[in-house]
C-alpha cells in the first residue's frame, strides 16, 4: 500500500546497465553479485533475478537465512554465504545447494562436534590477508584446505577481502594481493586448486583484479553507489530513488519552535511543509536541522528534529506554492537537482552503504 505516497523506486534497467559495464570491464573474470542486506536495501529477490538475466553466475549473501529466502523464491543460481553458519544449518546448506565459508580451523572443529563428515558440502575457504576480521592465516590455509577435503567437503573456492581498496594509497592492498596470490600458488602446488577464487570487491575491481581470479564480488557499485570519493566512476547509474509527498503545509511566525525539543526557532515568517517519513523508515535522526530534500525542483532544508514518522522542511519562497500531495524527493533526482546517497552520508558522518541499507521494509520498493 502507498497510503502516504512513500516509496523507493528501483530502476532495474540502471542495475542491469551497471552489471553490463562491469562484466565487460573485468573480463575474463566474472561477476559475483552481492545481494546481502536485501541487496543493500534495493530488494534482493528482484535484483537477483535481474542479475541472473544478465548472465551473472554467482550470488553472495551475508547469512544463510538470506540464502534460504532466495531459494524459497526459486532462485536457483549458486549462492555463497560469507559469514559463520551454525552447525544445525549444515543440512540446509547441503539440501539447498548453498555454498558456505570456512574461516578457521576452529570452525571445522566446532562442526565436528555435530558431524565429522562434511558430506559433499560446497565450501569456500576464507583467508585473512590483512583485514583481521575473518579468515585463516595465510600460513594455515593449506592445512585448512586439506581438512575440508579430508572431511568430505568440496573445496569449491578460496577468497580474501581487501580492507583498503577504496583508498588512494595502494600499498596495503597490493600487499594483500601478493599474500593471496602466494596462497593460491601453495594450493596449486598441492593439487588443491579450487574452481572459484575471488579477492576484489567493487573498489578493488578497478585496480587490483587479475585474470587469475574467477570472480569479483560486486556489491555497492552495482547499485550505482560510488565505492568512495577516491574511487569514483561517473559511468555508474544510481538504482534507487526515494520519494514521498507533502502531508501538510502551514505558516509559522517569529519565535515559534519546530518539532521535538524546539531545536529550530523561526526568526521570520516561514512557509513549512510536513513530510510523512521518519527514522522508522530509515531516514536518519542525524539529519535533523541539517538535511535537505527536493520540492518543486529546489532544495529545502529540514527544520528541527526528524521524528519517528515525519519531519518538517522549509518551503518558503518556492516557485510553485506547495500543497498536500506534491512530490518530495529524499534521495535521487527531481528536475535538475540531485541528492545522492554520498551527500546524505556526508551530512551524517557515515557511508553511502548505510544510507540505502537503512531504508526499512516499511518503505515499499516499486520497480520502474
N, C-alpha and C positions, 0 to 999 in steps of 0.2 A: 504493500500500500504506500501511496505517496501523499498522505493526508496533509503534510506540511510542506510539500514541494521540495523536499531534501533528497538528493540522490548523488551518487558518484557515477558519472558517465565513463564507461570503459570502451575505448576505441580498439577493437581487435585488429583493425587494419593497421593502426600505428604499431601495435605489438608485433604483428607479422612483419612489417617493414623493418623493425629493429632486428628481428631474428634474421631476416634475409641479409641484412647489412653485415652481421657478424658471421653468418655462415660463409659468405664469400670472403670475408676478411681473414678468417683463420684457417682456411683450407691448407692441408688435408685434415687437420684436426676437426672434430665435430662439436656441436653444441650439446651440453647437458643443461637443460632448462631447470633452473632452481625455482621451485614453486612453494617453498616453505612459507609459513605465516600467512596462509591464504593468498599465496602469490603476492607477498608484500602488500597485502590489502586490496589486491585487484580482483580476487576471486579465482581460487585455484582450479576449479573444475573447467571453466570455460577457457582459461589461459592454457591449461594442459591440453585440452582438445585442440586449440589453435596451434600450439607448438607441434603437436603430432601431425597436423595437416601440412606443416612446413617442412616435414622430414626430420624433425628432432627425434633422436633415437633413445634418449635417456632423460628421465626426470629425477629431481632430487628434492628431498624434504628434510625437515629437522628431526621429526619424531615419527614413530611407527603409526600413531593414531592418524597422522596426516596421510600416510601411505594407504592405510586401510580405508579411509574415506574416499580416496581416489579409486581404489579397487571396487568399492561398493557402487561407485558411479560408472563402472565399466571402463575405466581407463586401464588398458592392457599393456602400455609401454613399460619397459624396465624402470624400476624406481629404486633409488638408493636412499637409505636413511642415514643421516650424518651422525646422530648422537647415540648415546648409550641406550640399550634396549634391555629391559628386564628379562630374565631367563624364562619367565612364564609366557613370553610372547614369541619365543623362538619357533614354536609350532605354527603360529600365524604367519610369520615371515616365510616359512617353508611352504605352507599350503597356498599362500597368495603370491608366491614367486617374487618376494621383496628382498632386495639385496641389503645387507646390514654392514655396519662398520665395526671393526675391531681396532681399539685404540691402545690396548695394553695387554701384557701377558696376564695381569691380574684379572682382566675382564674374561679371558678364556678360563682361568681358574675358577672364577665366580660361576660361570656357566657350567663348569664341571660338576659342581655340587648338585646340579639339576640333571645334567646328562653329559656323559663323556663323549658321545658321538654327535658331531655337528650335522650328520645325516644329509649331506648334499646342499647345505645352506650356501648361498652365494654371498661371499664376503669381500669387502674392500678393506685393506689394511691402511690405517691412517698413520703417517709418520710425522713426528714433531721435528720440523727443521728450524724452529726458532720462535714459534707462536707461544709455546708453553701453556697451551690450553688443553688440547687433546693430542694423543698420538704416542706411539712407541718412539723411544730414542733411536736415532739412525743406526747405532751400533747393535741395537736389539731387533732390528727389522727382519733380518734373515731368520733368526730363531723363531720369531712370532709367525712368520710366513710358513715355516716348516710345521709349527704346531697346528696351524689351521688345517694344513693338508693332512697331517697325521691323524687328526680327529675327524676326518671325513668331510671337511668343508671344501668348497670350491674357491680358490683364490682368484676371484674374478677381477679384482682391481687393487691398485695401490695409489694413494694420493697424499698430498700435503696442502698446507694453506699458507699463502703469503700474508704476513701481518702488516707490511708497509707498502704494498703495491700502489696505493693511491697517493703516495708522497713523491715529491720531486726527486729526492735523493734515492738513487737506485742501489746503493751499495749493499744494504741488508737484504734486499730482495734477490740480488744476484748471488749472495752468499747462500741463501736458502735454496735457490735453484741449483747451485753447484752441489749442495748436500743431497738434494733429492735425486739428482742425476747419478750420484755415486751409489745411492741405494738401488736405483734401477740397474746399474751395472752389476752390483753384487747379486741381485736376484736373477739377472740374466745368466750370470756365470754358474749359478746353482741350478739352472734349468727351471726356474720358478717365475718366468716372465708372465705377468697377468695380461688379460685381454685389454683391460682399461687402465690407463694411468692419466692422472689429471692433477695439475698444480695451480693453474691460473683461474682467478675469479674475474669479474668484469674488468676491474682496473688492471690486473695482471696481464690480461689477454692483449692489451695494447702494446706491451713492451717485452713480456717475458715468456710468451708461448713458444713452443718448439714443435717441429714436425714429429718429434718423438712422442709427444703427448697425444693420446687418442681424443681427448675432450678438453674443452674449457667449461667451467661452471659459470653459466651466465645468469646472473640474478638482476641486480639493480639496474644495469644498463639496458636490459631487455624491456624495462618499463619506461624507458626514456628519461631515467633519472641519472644525473651525472655522477660518476664514481667519486669525484672530488673536484675542488677548484683547480687543482694541478692537472688532473686528468679529465679534461673537458672536451667533448666532441659535439659540435653543432649538428651533426647528422642524426642524433638521437631524437626521437619523437615522443614527447610525453603521452602516456596512455590514459591517464586518469584526469578527469575534470570534475571537481566537487562544487555543486551549486545548491542553492535553496531559493527562498523567496522572502520578501518583506512581510512580516505579520502585523506590524503596527507602525504608524507614523504620528509624531506629535512635536510640539514646540516646547522647549524648556527655556528658562529665563535665568538671568544672572543670579548666582548664589545657590541655584538648585543643584543637587548632587545626584549622581547616576550609579545605580547598581549597588551590590553589597559593599558595605563599608564606606560608601560615598567617596571613593578614591578619585573620582573626577568631579570637579566643581565648575559649573559653567560661568564664564566671565562675561558672556554676552548672550543674547537671544539666539538660540540654535534650533535647527530642524534635525530631529534624530529619528532613526528607524530601529525597530526591534527585529532581530534575526533569530529564527527558531532552531538554532544549533548551539550545542554547548560541549562541555568536556566529556559528557556521557557519550557523545558521538565521536570523540577523539579529537575535538578541536581544543587544543591545549589552553588551560587556565593561564599559562605563562604568556599568552597573547594579550592579556588584559592591559589596556592603555598603551599598547604598542603595535598590535597587529593591524592589518588593513584588509579590506575586501573590495570588490568591484561592484559598483552600482551605476547603471547608465553609462558604462564605459569609463568611469572615473574611479580613482582610489578614494576610499572612505575609511577614516580611522576609527578603531574601536575605542569607545568611551567607557571607562570603568572596568569592572571585573567581568570576565567570562563566567557565566553561571553553568549549572549542570545542563540546562536545556536551551539557553538563549543568551544573547548579548545585544548590546546597543552600539550603533555606529552613527557617526556624524554625516548627515546628508545635506548639510546647509549649502545652498548656492549651486546645487546641481543644475545642469542644463534643462533636464526634464524633471518636473516636480514628482518626487517619488510617491508611490501609492502601494497599498496592500497588493501582493501578488507579483510585484516587479522582481525580476531575476536578480539574485545576489550570487556572485562567484567568489568562493572561498579559495579555490586552487584551480588555476587554469586561465584561459583567455576569455576576455569579453571586449569586443571591439578591437581597438589597437593596444589595449593594456593587457598585461600578463602578470600573474602572481605564480611563481614557481615553488615547488617543494623546497628547493635550495634556499629561496628567500625566506620562506616561513621558518625553516630550520635556523637561519641566521638570526631571526628575531628572538628565538627562544633558546639559543645556545645548544643546538643538537645537530643531527644529520638528517638528510632527506629521507633515508630509510625509515626513520622513526615517524616522520610525518605521515607517510602513507600507511605504514603498518598499524598506526594508532587509530585509524578510522574504524570505528566499531561496526559490528554487524547490524546495529540499529539503522545504519545508513544503507539503503538498498543500492546494489550495484546494477546498473542498467546498461546493456550493450548498445552501442551505436555503430 
